[in-house]
C-alpha cells in the first residue's frame, strides 16, 4: 500500500480513540493523504498518536466518516454521541462484539431521533497484537487481514460503501456478516482461544522454576496470547457472553470425558479399558480441526516440510539465513524460532514445500549451516 494507490475514502475522517486500532487506522489513512483528526479521553495517548503522524487533534466541523475505536463496553455511547454531533457523517466502530452493541444502539435510537442508525455500520478488523496503545500501532496492521462489515437492516447503501472503502484502503480483505454471525465466529476463532491460553498460562503461576526451565515451543505457542489486557478482554468476553458460554459448555463436556479417560489410566494403568480410546478420540478430532484452518493466502491448508537450522545467537545471523535461503531459490512458507535455555544457539524452523526440503538442506549444509535431522 502506498500513497500513490487509488484511495476511495474521502476525508476528513475523525477517529475517536487512539489505541492500537484507532491509531493504526489513522496511520493507514494519513499514508494515503486522507485528512484525519483524533480525539481521546487520554491527553497523553492523543498527543502520542499525533506525534506519530496519525492526524491532528482538532475535530472537524463536518467529517465524512467517524471511526469509533474504544473498548466495547463504552462503544455504543460513543457511536451515539458521534451520530448526534456529526449529523451528516457515516459512523462505524471497530469493536470485537456486534450484537450487544447493535441492541444498545437501537434502544438509544428509539429514545433519541438524532441517533440515526441509517448512517451507522458496524465493523471489526480482525487484526491486533499482544501489545496495545498507540506506540504499537502500524499503518500496515490490516494488510491482508479480514475486516468484517456488519451492516444492519437500516444501514444505507452509502454508509455501507463508505465503510467498505475504509477497510479496502487499509489493505484489508472485506467480509460481510450480520451481527450474530460475526459474534458466533469470533467467539470460536478468537474469544474462546484467548480463554484457553489464559487458563493454561494461569497453571504456570506457581510452577517450580525447574519445571519452567524445561519450557519449549509448545507451551510458548499455547500461552502466547495470554499476555493480553485483562480489562479489555473482560469487556469483550462479557459483551459476547451468549456465544462464548455455549462454546465453553461444549469444551467442559469434552474436558469431562478426557478427565474420565485419564483418571481410568491413573487408577488402573495405561491400558485401562477406554483410556487410550478416549484420549485418541480427542487428539484425532484436534487433527481434523487443525486441517480445516485456512492456509496461506486463505487457501486450503497444506502440509509443509520443516527444515531445522541451528542459528548462532549473534546479530545478523538470522538475517543471513533468510538471505541465503532466498539465494538458494526457496520460498519460506512459514517460520518459527525456538531457543533452548542457557544455549547460545537457536533453532530456526523453516517451513517449505515438500519438494524443496531436501535440496534446501543440502544447499544450506554446503554453505556451512548446521541442519538438524528430523
C-alpha positions in Angstrom: 0.0 0.0 0.0 1.4 3.4 -1.0 0.2 6.9 -1.0 0.0 6.7 -4.9 -2.6 4.0 -4.8 -6.2 5.0 -5.6 -8.0 5.9 -2.4 -11.8 5.6 -2.1 -12.0 7.0 1.4 -12.9 10.7 1.4 -12.0 12.9 4.4 -12.0 14.4 6.7 -12.1 11.2 8.8 -12.5 11.7 12.6 -11.2 8.9 14.8 -12.4 8.5 18.4 -9.9 6.6 20.4 -6.1 6.4 19.8 -5.3 2.9 20.9 -3.8 0.3 18.7 -6.6 0.0 16.2 -7.6 3.7 16.1 -4.1 4.9 15.6 -3.3 2.2 13.1 -6.4 3.2 11.0 -5.3 6.8 11.2 -1.8 6.0 10.1 -3.1 3.9 7.2 -5.3 6.9 6.1 -2.7 9.6 6.5 -0.2 7.5 4.5 -2.8 7.9 1.6 -3.0 11.7 2.2 -6.5 11.4 3.7 -7.0 14.2 6.3 -7.6 12.7 9.8 -8.5 14.2 13.1 -8.2 12.5 16.5 -9.9 12.5 19.9 -9.3 10.5 23.1 -10.1 10.9 26.8 -6.4 10.4 27.5 -4.4 13.6 26.6 -1.1 11.7 26.6 -2.4 9.0 24.3 -3.8 11.6 22.0 -0.5 13.5 21.9 1.4 10.4 21.2 -0.8 9.4 18.2 -0.5 12.9 16.8 3.3 12.9 17.2 3.4 9.5 15.4 1.8 11.2 12.4 -1.7 9.8 12.8 -3.5 13.1 12.4 -4.5 16.4 14.0 -6.2 16.8 17.3 -8.9 19.4 16.4 -12.1 17.7 15.4 -13.5 18.9 12.0 -16.9 20.6 11.9 -18.2 18.1 9.3 -16.3 14.8 8.9 -17.4 12.5 6.2 -16.6 9.4 8.3 -16.3 8.9 12.1 -14.5 5.8 13.3 -15.1 4.8 17.0 -12.2 2.8 18.3 -12.8 2.5 22.1 -13.4 -0.5 24.4 -16.6 -2.4 23.6 -18.3 -1.5 26.9 -18.3 2.2 26.0 -18.6 1.9 22.2 -22.4 2.3 22.0 -22.3 5.6 23.9 -19.5 7.0 21.7 -21.3 5.9 18.5 -24.5 7.6 19.6 -22.5 10.7 20.5 -20.9 10.8 17.1 -24.3 10.4 15.3 -25.6 13.3 17.3 -22.6 15.6 16.9 -22.0 15.0 13.2 -25.4 14.7 11.6 -24.0 14.3 8.0 -21.3 11.7 8.8 -21.2 8.0 8.4 -20.2 6.3 11.7 -18.6 3.0 12.2 -16.9 1.2 15.1 -14.2 -1.4 15.3 -15.4 -3.2 18.5 -15.0 -7.0 18.6 -18.6 -7.6 19.6 -21.5 -6.6 17.5 -24.9 -8.0 18.7 -25.0 -6.4 22.1 -23.7 -3.1 20.7 -26.4 -3.0 18.0 -29.1 -3.8 20.6 -27.9 -0.9 22.8 -27.8 1.5 19.8 -31.4 0.5 18.8 -32.5 1.3 22.3 -30.8 4.7 22.2 -32.2 5.4 18.7 -35.7 4.7 19.9 -35.3 7.3 22.6 -33.4 9.9 20.5 -34.2 10.6 16.8 -30.7 12.2 16.5 -29.2 8.7 16.9 -29.8 8.0 13.2 -28.8 4.3 12.7 -29.2 4.6 8.9 -25.7 6.3 9.0 -24.2 3.6 11.2 -22.4 0.4 10.0 -20.6 -1.8 12.5 -17.3 -3.2 11.5 -14.4 -5.3 13.0 -10.9 -5.6 11.6 -9.5 -9.0 12.6 -6.1 -7.7 13.4 -4.2 -7.0 16.6 -1.2 -7.6 18.7 -0.4 -8.6 22.3 0.8 -5.0 22.8 -1.7 -2.2 23.0 -1.7 1.5 22.6 -0.6 4.0 20.0 3.0 3.0 20.4 2.2 -0.4 19.0 0.3 1.0 16.0 1.2 0.4 12.4 -0.2 1.6 9.1 0.3 -1.9 7.8 -1.6 -3.7 10.6 -4.6 -4.5 8.4 -2.9 -5.6 5.2 -4.2 -9.0 4.1 -6.4 -9.3 7.2 -10.1 -9.9 7.2 -12.3 -6.8 8.1 -15.9 -7.7 8.9 -18.6 -5.3 7.7 -21.7 -5.9 9.9 -24.4 -3.8 8.3 -27.9 -3.9 9.7 -31.3 -3.6 8.1 -31.4 0.2 8.3 -27.9 0.9 7.1 -27.9 2.9 3.8 -26.0 1.7 0.8 -23.9 4.9 1.0 -22.9 4.1 4.6 -22.0 0.5 3.8 -19.9 1.5 0.8 -18.1 4.2 2.9 -17.1 1.6 5.5 -16.1 -1.0 2.9 -13.9 1.7 1.3 -12.2 2.3 4.6 -11.4 -1.4 5.0 -10.1 -1.7 1.5 -8.0 1.4 1.7 -6.4 0.0 4.9 -5.4 -3.1 2.8 -7.8 -5.5 4.4 -10.0 -8.2 2.9 -13.6 -7.2 3.3 -16.0 -9.8 4.7 -19.8 -9.2 5.1 -21.6 -10.8 8.1 -24.6 -9.9 10.2 -24.0 -9.1 13.9 -25.0 -12.6 15.2 -22.9 -14.5 12.7 -19.9 -12.3 13.5 -20.2 -12.8 17.2 -20.5 -16.6 16.8 -17.5 -16.6 14.5 -15.2 -14.5 16.7 -16.2 -16.5 19.8 -14.9 -19.6 18.1 -11.7 -18.3 16.5 -10.7 -15.5 18.9 -12.5 -15.2 22.2 -12.5 -18.8 23.5 -8.9 -19.3 22.3 -8.0 -16.3 24.5 -9.6 -18.0 27.5 -7.9 -21.4 26.8 -4.5 -19.7 26.6 -5.2 -17.8 29.8 -6.3 -21.0 31.6 -3.1 -22.8 30.6 -0.9 -19.8 31.5 -2.6 -19.5 34.9 -1.3 -23.0 35.7 2.2 -21.7 35.4 1.9 -19.1 38.2 3.0 -21.5 40.9 5.1 -23.8 38.8 8.6 -24.7 40.1 11.4 -22.9 38.4 13.0 -26.2 37.4 9.8 -27.1 35.5 9.7 -23.8 33.7 13.3 -24.2 32.7 12.2 -27.1 30.5 9.6 -25.0 28.6 9.8 -25.4 24.9 7.9 -24.0 21.9 4.8 -25.9 22.7 4.0 -24.1 25.9 5.0 -20.8 24.3 2.7 -21.3 21.4 -0.2 -22.3 23.6 0.2 -19.3 26.0 1.4 -16.6 23.7 -1.9 -14.7 23.6 -2.3 -15.0 27.4 -0.2 -11.8 27.7 -3.3 -9.6 27.0 -5.1 -6.7 28.7 -7.4 -8.1 31.4 -9.7 -5.1 31.4 -10.2 -5.1 27.6 -10.8 -8.8 27.4 -13.2 -8.8 30.3 -15.3 -6.2 28.4 -15.0 -8.3 25.2 -16.0 -11.6 26.7 -18.9 -10.3 28.8 -20.1 -8.5 25.7 -20.1 -11.7 23.7 -21.3 -13.9 26.6 -24.0 -15.7 24.7 -21.7 -17.1 22.0 -18.8 -17.7 24.4 -20.9 -19.5 27.0 -22.2 -22.1 24.5 -18.7 -22.9 23.4 -17.4 -23.2 26.9 -20.1 -25.7 27.8 -19.1 -27.8 24.9 -15.5 -27.7 25.9 -16.5 -28.5 29.5 -18.2 -31.7 28.3 -15.2 -32.7 26.2 -12.9 -32.0 29.2 -15.0 -34.1 31.5 -14.7 -37.0 29.1 -10.9 -36.5 28.8 -10.6 -36.3 32.6 -12.5 -39.6 32.9 -10.2 -41.3 30.5 -7.1 -40.1 32.1 -8.4 -41.0 35.6 -9.1 -44.5 34.4 -5.4 -44.8 33.3 -4.2 -43.3 36.6 -6.3 -45.8 38.6 -5.9 -49.0 36.5 -2.8 -48.4 34.4 -2.2 -47.1 30.9 -4.1 -49.9 29.2 -7.2 -49.5 31.3 -10.4 -50.0 29.2 -11.5 -46.9 27.5 -8.4 -44.8 28.5 -6.5 -45.0 25.2 -9.6 -44.6 23.1 -10.9 -41.6 25.0 -7.6 -39.7 24.6 -7.1 -40.8 21.0 -10.5 -39.7 20.0 -9.8 -36.1 21.2 -6.4 -35.9 19.6 -7.9 -37.2 16.3 -10.6 -34.6 16.5 -8.0 -32.0 17.0 -6.1 -33.2 14.0 -9.2 -32.8 11.9 -9.9 -29.3 13.3 -6.4 -28.1 12.5 -6.7 -29.4 9.0 -9.7 -27.1 8.4 -7.9 -23.9 9.4 -7.2 -22.0 6.1 -3.7 -22.0 5.0 -1.5 -19.4 3.3 -3.5 -16.7 1.4 -6.7 -18.2 2.7 -6.5 -21.3 0.6 -6.7 -24.9 1.6 -4.2 -25.8 4.4 -1.1 -27.6 3.0 1.3 -29.8 4.7 4.8 -28.3 4.6 8.2 -29.9 5.3 10.2 -28.4 8.1 13.9 -27.7 7.8 15.5 -27.0 11.2 18.7 -25.0 11.2 20.9 -24.1 14.2 21.5 -20.3 14.2 24.1 -18.6 16.4 22.6 -16.1 18.8 24.5 -13.2 17.3 23.5 -10.1 15.5 22.7 -10.6 11.8 22.8 -14.4 11.8 19.1 -14.9 11.3 19.0 -12.3 8.6 21.9 -14.1 6.9 19.9 -17.3 7.0 16.9 -15.7 5.4 19.1 -14.1 2.7 20.8 -17.4 1.8 17.5 -19.3 1.7 16.4 -16.7 -0.9 19.6 -17.0 -2.8 19.1 -20.8 -3.0 15.7 -20.0 -4.6 13.4 -21.5 -1.9 10.3 -19.7 -0.6 9.7 -19.7 3.1 6.1 -20.6 3.7 6.2 -20.3 7.5 8.8 -19.8 10.2 9.3 -20.2 13.9 12.2 -19.8 16.3 13.0 -21.9 19.3 15.5 -21.1 22.0 16.9 -23.6 24.5 17.6 -22.2 28.0 21.2 -21.2 28.5 22.2 -22.1 24.9 24.0 -19.7 22.6 22.1 -21.0 19.5 18.5 -21.0 18.5 16.7 -23.4 16.2 15.2 -21.8 13.2 12.3 -24.0 11.9 11.7 -23.1 8.2 8.6 -24.5 6.6 8.9 -25.1 2.8 7.1 -27.2 0.2 7.8 -30.9 0.4 9.9 -31.0 -2.8 12.1 -28.1 -1.6 13.1 -29.5 1.7 15.9 -31.9 0.7 17.6 -29.5 -1.8 17.4 -26.7 0.8 19.0 -28.9 3.5 21.9 -29.9 1.1 22.4 -26.3 0.0 22.5 -24.9 3.5 25.0 -27.5 4.7 27.2 -26.7 1.7 27.1 -23.0 2.9 28.2 -24.0 6.4 24.9 -24.1 8.2 24.2 -27.0 10.6 20.9 -28.6 9.7 19.3 -30.7 12.4 18.0 -34.1 11.2 14.2 -34.5 11.6 
